[in-house]
Amino acid sequence: MSFINSDGKVETWEFGGGTFTNVISWIQSGIQAVNLSNRLSSLITITKYSLFENGWYDYLTGAFADSNMAFQRAEIELPLGAQRLIAKNAKRGAGFAICLMCDDELLYSITSDNVIEEIDMLRYPTCNRLRVSTQRSLASYFFVVVDYSSACYNKKEIDTFIKETDNDIKEISRLVGIEDSAVAITKEWQSGDNLYIDRYINIKEGQTFRVRVDTDVAKIGTGARWSLAVTAIDDSYYYLETNMDFNTDVTLMADKELTRLNMQINKVSFIEATEVTFYSSIPNEGGLICQMSELKKDVEELKGQTPSMPNSPTIKITDTIHCVAGDTIQLYYNMFIQHIGEYSLNIECPKGKNYPRYWEYTPTSNDVGRATMKIQLLNIDGSVIEEKSVNIVTKNAVNPSSPNNILLVGDSLYASGQIAIELSRRLKGTSGVATSPPALLLSNFNLVGRLKNSDKSVGWEGTGGWSWNTYTGKNGMAGARLTVSGVTDVRVTQDSLYRIDGFTQQFYISEMNINDGNGYLFAAFYGKGDIYNNHSKMPESGVLKKQRGEGQEEISFTASKVESYQPFWNNDTDEFDIQGYVDTYCDSHLELLCVQLGINSIIGANPFSTDFETTTLNAAKKFIDLVHAQLPDTRILLATLPLPSQNGGLGANYAAGDASGSYLITSWNYKVHRVNDLYRTLSNDKSYKEFVSVIDICSEMDSDNNYPYSYKQLNTRNSETEKIGNNGVHPANEGYWQIADAWFRAVI
């Protein structure tokens, strides 16, 4: 492949399946290979309505506002049919509010100081107006995007398009010698003012430049011109040309090593945010520069998009699986293939064996090291839908040279301590319920925390109903843990409120752990009633009577315990203080923080909404950021969520009247996999990858068989029975122990 010569032509080169002799023929024949509409027309269509972009911009007045003003507001009419709304701010803390309207009726509002907020517009089908208010600008840009995509597309296809288009852009740039030299214009410049651009850029000797201004958003005044100056590496400053027309080329000095370019634009005003581009003046017949600019926009538009539920299955497994010599690991196909259906798998690995439901591997000391597992997801005709390589890392179990403190943090799965107790038993031989696999005597591993087992040898931290936000907020969660019986239809929602006769305090159910109608509920305080203000008033037994909402009318309880605390909060300083927790409960040092949270964030979520993804990810990052700021030497292990009961446990616990019980298991699995994908993405983020790793508990837990169950008649006319789950998200002992096994392999 040859390069473009000084006349803007090439001898001969091949690209996109064709052979070309000059730029024009390449544009006309080859550029179609990188056209968005050709490549993605059947996949996605996005319509954008930008209120603020690259600055504070008000669509009502058509003018940019002063970025130092304290308050900004904009409103725009929207066509019906929006699918989602994304608001992005360049910096946390600037603050904004979003109101969705139907004419003058308020449908939904949210205030936020996050970098990004996402709203599921499908919940508000009558929305035809959007109102946005902002506080003082603390950042360089803020914008709102409304997505009208109706296509169902596959993430792999989108990722492939992005990769291919990125490569095409690089190839175009290489052929025509274009540098990435677009400059954002973020403020309106009135006619007669001068716009100065000061930019470092890689400048080639003798390179020519031309300025391009987007005439759709620019008002070109009489006598509009541009001028150019450059700075050499020795800080010498040179004026090259002044008062040049926009279509005039200027040749840079060939005998100087140039590092900086200064541009001045006169007599041009901009009616909305745009870019001024200066580029090599290689002939641009056929709109090559415009083509590349549009491709860049297409790529940025698609990056980070959340796909709809895929039409075909996908592989959901972490890049690295940890194994320990002498320990048997099983990876369950149904747990790491989303919606496997009538498809097939090809799993190639020099270690282990494939069985009908799982891959199994019992390594020895001779297997210590790294192996590669190749997973292919196949159609029934053998064609590959997706493939992925996974690292199988095997280690020997070795006692650390010094004490290693491990803190498990979680929700109701961790509250009883079953996982921590079994992990400690396996590591160092402390007492536990399980008796196999045999315990090791690795005495320098210590399970630490506020909560303790009976002989105080094992610690942990866990509270039912909690999630990321509960562990970072000041108040945690206050309410009463109730021992109940006869539960048939309880809704985990603030829409259903209960009260005890003789008391003003209202409750809502935030968590349930029920088997065959018996177990416990957590009745969280709704508002500040008499029991909230005086916990001693909570009766030991009684009846919750429904005041509003869905669910059974009365819930009887035989025991109660008020809980109100936040273990990571310092009441004296009124701040998050995990360092104080470590000093008190972890002997002032913590090597590993093992966290599994998130199920309580999605129990009631619509599986096809994107709201819960944004809120869960932001909450997880907030927790991790707070921990890392105080414990910079502590490594954080982040566990994927296990899939819920696959054979009826959700139906036993959650009524069909809300999202937690109305969607069947395929949709439930979908939202769990989406949260797990978020955790994998977070751990690969350059801001977190040095101290955060993901542990794939989802793939290592048998959700088909390790949840509580009972036997139920096949149907009303057939007395034969089948095994039906009776708890949706709380495993049987065997499930808790499998979670402990996954932690065991990770911490060794």
N, C-alpha and C positions, 0 to 999 in steps of 0.2 A: 504494500500500500504506500503510495507516494504522498508527499505533502503539497499543499497549495503553493503555487509560486507567487511572485509579486503581482502578477496580472489577475490573480484570483482564480486560476485554473490549475488543474492537476493533469499529470500525464495520463494515468489510468489507475483506478482502484476499485476494489470490490467491497460492497456493503449491503446488508439486507437482502442478499441473494441476487444482486444485479451488478453489472460492470458499468462504470461511469467515467466520463472524461472531463467534466467540469461541474462546477457547483450547481448550475441550473438543472442539468440532467439528473443530478443526484437528488436535488430537491423534488423535482417533478415525479421521479420514479421511486426513490428510496425512502423519502421522508414518511410515506404512508405507513411504513412498518412501525413507526413510533407515534402514530396518531391515536389519541385517547378513544375517540368514538369508534374507530375500527377495532381496537383491542378490547374495549370494555363495554361495548354497547349493550350486550346481553347481561351484564353483571350489575352495573350501578349507574344511577343518575342522581346527581346532587344539585340542588338549587340553593344558592346562598343569598341571604339578606343580611348585609353587614350594616350595623348601626354605627359602631365605632371601629375604626381600623387605623392602626398606626397613629393613634392620637385620640383626642376627644373630639368627636365629630357629631353634630346634631343634624339629623335628617330633616327636622322641622324647619330650621332656618337656613340650611345649606351653607353653614359657615363653621369653621373650626373655632372652638372656644379656647380661652386662655387655660393652659394646663394647670395653673396655680389657683384657679377658682375653686371654691369649696364644694360646689354642688352642680351637677349636670343632669339633664334629663332629656330623653328622646322617646319618641313614639312612632310606630309604623303599623300600617295595616298589613295583615298577612292573609294570603290565600288559605282556604281550608285544606286539610290533608297533610299538615306537617307531622313528621314522625318523631323528631327529637330536636331539642335546642341545646346548643353548647355555648356557654359564656366563658371567655378566657381573659385573664388579666395577667400582665407581665410580672406582677409582684404581689405576693400575699400581703394583705393588710390595707389595700387601697379601698376596698369596700364597695359593694354595689347591691342593688335590689332589682328584681325582675318580677313583673306582674303580667299574667296572662289574662286577657279580657275577651269577653264576647260582647261586642259593642261597648256599653258602659258598665257591664256586669263583671266583677272580679271573679275569675275562676280559680286562680292559684297565685300565690306570691311567695318569694323566698328572698331573704337577705343573706349575704355571704361576704367574707373577706378572704375566701380561698382563691387559689390561682385559677381553678377551673370548676365549673358547676355544669351538670348535665341534667336535663329534664325530659322525661318521657312524655312527648306531646300526644301520644295515642290516648292518654287518659283524658285529654281535653279536646275532643274532636270539634267542638263549636268555637274554639279559639280563633278569632279573626283580627286580633289587635295585640300588639306587644308594646309594653312600656318598660323602659330601663332608666334607672336613676343611679348616679355614681357620686361617691364622695371625692375628696381631693385626689388628684392623680399622684400616685407615688411610683408610677411605673411608666414605661415608654409607650405602651399601647393597651387597648382594651377593645374587644370586639365580640359580637354575638353572631352565631351562625345558626340558621334554621335549616334542617335537613328534610327534604321532601323525597328521599330515596324510597322507591317502592320495590326495588329489585332485591331478591334474596341471593346473596353472593357468598362465595367460599373464601375464607381468609387466605388460604394458600394461593388461590388465583390472584387475589389482590396483592399479596406479598411478591408473587412472581412478576406481576406487572410493574410494581415499584422498582424491583431490582433491574428488570430489563430496560425500563425507561431511564433510570439513573445511568446505566451503561451507555444508552443511546445519547444522552445529553453529553456525557464525557467524550464520546466519539465525535459528536458535532463540534464541541469546543476544541478538540485536538486538531480537527481538519481545518477550521477557519481561524484558529489562534485567538479565540475570544477568552478574555479573562472574566471572572465573575465580578462585575464592577457596577452592579445596580446600587443606587443610593436611595433610601426611602425618604420621601418628603412628608414630614409630619406636621407641618404648620402652613397656614395660608400666607402667601406673600402678595401683598397688594401691588397693583400695577405701579411701576416706578421704583419699587424696592429692589434690592439686590439679594439674591440667594447665594450663599457661600457654601461650598462643599469642600471638606478637607478630608482626604482619604489616603491611607496607605494602600499601595497596590503594586503588584509585580509588573514592572514596566520593561518591555524589551527594547533594546537599542534600535533606533530608527523606526519604531512602531508608529503608525498613524492612528489618530483617534477622531471619532465623530460623536456628537451628542444626540441622543434620541429622547424626545419629550412626548409623552402620551397625549396626543391632541384631543382625545375624548374628555380628558379631565383638566385640560390646561386652556387658559385664555391667553393667546399669544398677542401681546400688545404691539402697537406700532413701534418699529425700531428694536424689536426683541433681538438680543444677541447673547453670545456666550464668549467668555474669555478663559484662558488657560495659563496656569503657571505650574512649575515643577520644582521640587527640592532634590538636590543630589545627596549622595551618601555622606558628603562632607558638610552638609547643612547649607551649601550654597543655594541661593534662590534665583530662579530665572523666570521672567515673563516671556512667554513664547508668542502668543497671538492675543489680540484684543478685538472685540466687536466682530466676531465671526458669525456668519449665518449658521443655522443649525445643520445644514447639509454640507458644510464646508469641512474638508479634512485638515488636520494639523499634524505635522510630522514632528515627533519628539527628537531631542538631540541625541545623535548617535555616539557622541564622544564623551558622554557623562553617564555615571552609574546612578540612575534615578531611583528614588524610593518613595516619594510622596507626590501626590497630584492635588492641586488646588483649582477649583472651578468656580466661576461666578456666572450666574444667569440673570439677565436683566429683562425687565418689562414682560414678565410672565407671572400670572397668578393661577393658583390651582383650586379647583372647586371641590376636590375630595382627595383623600390620601392616594399617593401614586409613587412611582419610582422614576428617577432620572437615570438613564443608562448611558454610559460611555463605553465604546467598544471599538475593536479594530475595524478599520474601514474596508475590509475585504468586501467585494460586491455582494449585495444582499438581495439580488433578484429572486423573486419567488417567496420572499418573506421568511428566509431561514432564521433570522434573529427572532422574529415574532414566533415562529414555530417553537424554537427552543424555550423562549420565555413562557409560552403556554404550557409546554411539557413540564417545566419546573413547577408551575402552579398546580398542574394535575397531580404530580407526585406529592407535593406538600398537602394537597387536599385529601389524599387517600391515606397518608401515613397516620397511624393511630386510630383509624376508623374501627368501630366495633361491628363485626359481621352479624347478620341475622342468623337464626338457628340453621346450621348447615343441612343441606339436603342429603348429604352423604356423611358417613361416620368420620371421626377424626381421632388422631392419637393424642392422648393427654397423659404424658409421663415426663417426669423430671429428667434432666440431662444426665445426672449421676445417681446411681443406686449403690448404697453402701452395704457391704457384706462382711461377715466376720468368720474366720476359720472355725469350723466345728459347729456353726449355727446354720440351720436350714431356713432359707428364705423362699417365699412363694410370691410371685407377681400375678395377680388375677386379671385375666383379659377383660372381663366385663367391667372392671374398675378403671382401667386406663384406656379403653376404647369407648369413646362417646357414641352411644346408639349404634352398637355393632350390627344389629339386624341380620339380614341375609348376606353377610360378607365373610371374607376369609382372612386369615393371618398367615404370614410367613415370618417366623422368628429365627434368625440365624445367629448363633452364639457359640463360641468354642467352650463355653461353660454351661452346665446345667442341662435339663431336659424339658421338653414340651409335653404337657398333659392336656386333657380336654378342656380344663378350666383355668389352668395356670402353668407358668414356667417355674421350675423348682431347681434349687441349687444348694448343695451342701459342700462348701469349699473345705479344703485342707490347707495346711501350712504351705504346701507346694504350689497352691493357687494364688498366694499373696502377690498382688500387683494389679494391673489394669487390663481389662478385656473389653471388646466392643460387641454390643448386641445390636443387630440390625433388625428393625421391625418394619415389615411391609404390610400395609392394609390393602387388600385386593378385592376387586369385583369377582363375581363367580366365573368370569371368563379369564381370570388371571391378570387382567390389566391393573396397574398400580394406581390406587387412589391417593395414597400418601405413604411416605416412608420416613423413618427417623433412626438416627444412631444414638445409642445410650451407652454411657461409660459404666462398666461393672467394676467397681473398686473393692478389692478384698484386702482385709487387714488382719493381722494377728491381734488378739486381745492382750494388751500390755498394761501393767499397772503404771500410772504416771509417777514420775520421780518426786512430785510434791502434791499436796492435796489439791484436787480439782473440784470446786463447788459447782453444782448444777441446780438451777431453779426451773421447775416446770410451772408455767402459767397458763391457765385456761378457764373454761366455763364449767358447766355442770359435768362434763366428762371427767374433769379433774377435781371436782369439789370433794368427792369421797376419798381421794388419795389412792384409788386402786392402781392407777397407771404408775404413779411415783413409787408406790410400795413394791410393785412387781419389777420395775426397772432397778431399784436398789437391791432387791433380792438377787436378780440375775448378775449384777455387777459385783456385789461384795458379800452376798450371803446373809443379809438381814432377813428377819422373819417376814413371811407372806403367806397368801392363801394357796397360790399355785406351787407345785413341787417339781415341775419340769418346764424347760430344759434345766439341767443341773446348774447350780450357781457357781460363779467364779469368785475368787477371793482377791479382788482388786481393791485393796483397802483405801486407796487414795481418791477414789470416787466417792463424793458425798452428795446426797440429795438433801437440799436445804430449803428453808422457807418458814413462813409463819405458822401454817397448819402442820400438825404433827400426828404420827401414828401413836398407838397406845404406849410403846416403850420409848418414844421420843427419838428414835434412831433415824427417822425419815421425815423430811419436810417437803412442802410444796405450797402453791398458791392457786386457788380456784374457787369460783363462785358461780352457781347456776344462774343463767339468764344474762350473764355479762358478756360484753364484747369489747372491741378496741376503745370506743369512746368512754365506756364505764371506767376503764383503768386509767384514763388520762384526765377525766373530769374531777372536779372538787368533791362532789357529793356521792360518787359511786351510784349505788341504787339502794333505796330504803324501802322496807316493806316487811312482810311476815312470811316465813316459810311454814306451810301448813301440811300436816299429815291428813290425808283425805281418803274417802272411800265412796263407792257408788258414782264415780265420775263417768258420764256418758257423752257429754257434749260441752266441752269448755273451749272458748275461743281465746287464743293468745293475741290480744289486741286491746288498745286503749278505747276502742269503740264500745266495748262491753264493760260496764261498771257495776260493782257490787258494794253492799254496805251491810254491816252487822247491826241488828236491832239495838237501839239504845245508844248508838254512836253516830257521830257526824262524818267520820272518816270514810272516804270512798277508796276502793281498790280496783286495780285491773290485773289480770293474770299475765305475767311476763315470761313465765317458764312453767313447764309441766314435765313430770317424769312419772308416767302412769302405766301400769301393767294390769290388764284385766280390771280396770276401774279403780285400782288402789295404787297409792304412792304418795307423792307430794306435789304441791303447787307453790309457786312463789307469787304472793299477792302483793304487788307493788303499791305504795301509797300514791293516790291520785289527788294532788293538791295537799294542802296543809290543814288537816282536820285535827280532832282531839287526840287521836292515837299518834299521829305524826309528832305533835307537840309534847306528848307524854307517853313514851313507849310502855310504861308500866300499866297503862290502861288496856293493853291488848289482852283479850280473854284467852285462856288456855285452850278452850274448846268453844264451839258455837256453829253458827250457820251464816254463810255469805248469801245474801239475797240480792238478786239482780235488780238494778235500777234502770238500766237502758241497754240496748244492743241485743245481739244474738247469743245463743247458748242456753244451757239449762238454767232453770229459775233459781235453784238453791244448790249450794255446795256445802256439805257438812264436813267439819274438821274436828279431829280429836286431840290434836296437839298443835302448838304454835310457838314460833321463836322469831322475835323481831331482829332483823339484820339491817344495820346502817353503818357503813364504813367505806373507806377507800384506802387500801393498804399502802399505796404508793403516794399518799398525800400527807404533807406536813402541815398540821393545823396551826402550828406556831408561826411558820413563815407564810402560810397560805399558798404553798406552791407544790407542784409535782416534785417528789423527792425519793426516787428509787435508791439513791446513794444511802439515805437514812435507813431505808428498809434493809439494804445489804449490810450496813453496819450493825443493825439490830438482830437480824435473823440469819445472816450468812457469814458470820465471822469476818466481816469487813472486806471480803473479796469474793468475786463471782467470775468464774471462767466461762461458763456456758449458761445462756438464758434460752430456754426451749419454750416456744410459744405456739399454741394452737387456739386461734380465735376466729370468729367470723360467722358461725352458723346462726347465731342469734340475730345477725344483721340481715339475713336473707330468708328466714323462716316464712315471713308473710309477704315476701317480695314477688311481684309478677316476674316469671322467668324470662320474659321477652322484653322487659324494661332494661334500660341502661342506668337508671338512677342508682341502684344499689352498688353497681361497679365503682362509680365515682366516689360515693360516700365511704364505701368500705376501704378502697385504696387510700384515700386521703386520711382516714382514721388510722389505718395501719402505719402509714408513713409518720404521722404525728407521734404515735407511741414510740416507734423505733427512733425517731429523731430525738425525742426527750431522753430515752434510755441512753443512746450513744453519746449525747452531750455530757451526761454524768458518769457513764461507765465506758469510756473510750476503749478500754482493753478487753471488754467482755464481747465474746462472739455470740451472735444471735442466730439460733436455728429456728426457722419458720416452717411449721408443718402445714401441708395441704390438708384440707378437710376430707374426712372419709365420706363416701356416698351414704345416704340414709338407708334404712331397711328397704330391701328390694322386693319383699313379698307381703306387703300389707300393713307394716307398722305405722306408716303415715296415716292410713285410713283409720287405724285404731285410735290415734291420738287427735287428729285434726278433722274438724267437720268440713263437709263439702261446701259450706257457705262462704268460705274465705280462701285466699290464695294459697294458704298453707295446706289446705286439704282438697281444693278443687282441681289442681293440676296433678296429673298422674306422674308416675315415677320417671318417665323419660324426660319430662320438662324439669322436674326437680333435679335430676342428675345434671341437666344442662346448666342450671344456675350454679351448682356446686363446682362444676368444671370451669366455669367462667371465673369464679373467685380464685380457684387454684391457679389459673393462668395469670391472674393479676399478681399473685405472690411470686410466680416464676419470673415474670417481667420485672418486678421490683428487685429481686435478688440479682438480676443481670444488669440493672441500672448502675452506671459508673459511680453514682453517689453512694451506693449501698453494697456493691459486690465485694468490697474488701472485708466487710464484717458481718454480712448476712448471707446465709445459705438456706436453701429450701430442702426439706426432707419429705419424701413422697409417701406419706402415710396412706393416702388414698389407694395407691396401687398395691400396698402391702396388707390391706385389711379385707377380709372376706365378708363383704356386706350382704352377700346372698345367704349366709348361714350363721353369722355371729351376732345377730340381734335376738332379743327375747321373742319367743313364739309360743303359740298354743295350737291345739288341733281343732279344726272347725269342719262342720259338715260340708261336703262338696257343694250341695245346693239343697233347696227345701224339699226335694223329692228323692234325694240320694243320701243314704246314711253313711256312706264312706266318708272318711275325713282327709283333710290335707293340712299341711303345716302353714299357718298364717302368722305373720309378725304381729306383736302387740305393743311395740314401742318403736317410734319412728326414727329418733336420732340418738338414743342412749343404748349402747351395745349391751349384750350379755357379758358375763365375766370374760369369756373367751375373746370377745372383741376388745375389751380394755387391755387384755394381756397382749393381743397382737399390736396395739398401739405402743405398748411398752417395748415390744420386740423391735419395732422400727426405731424408736429412740435409742435402744441399746446399740443397734448397728451404727447409728449416727455419731454417738458420743465416744465410741471406742477409738 
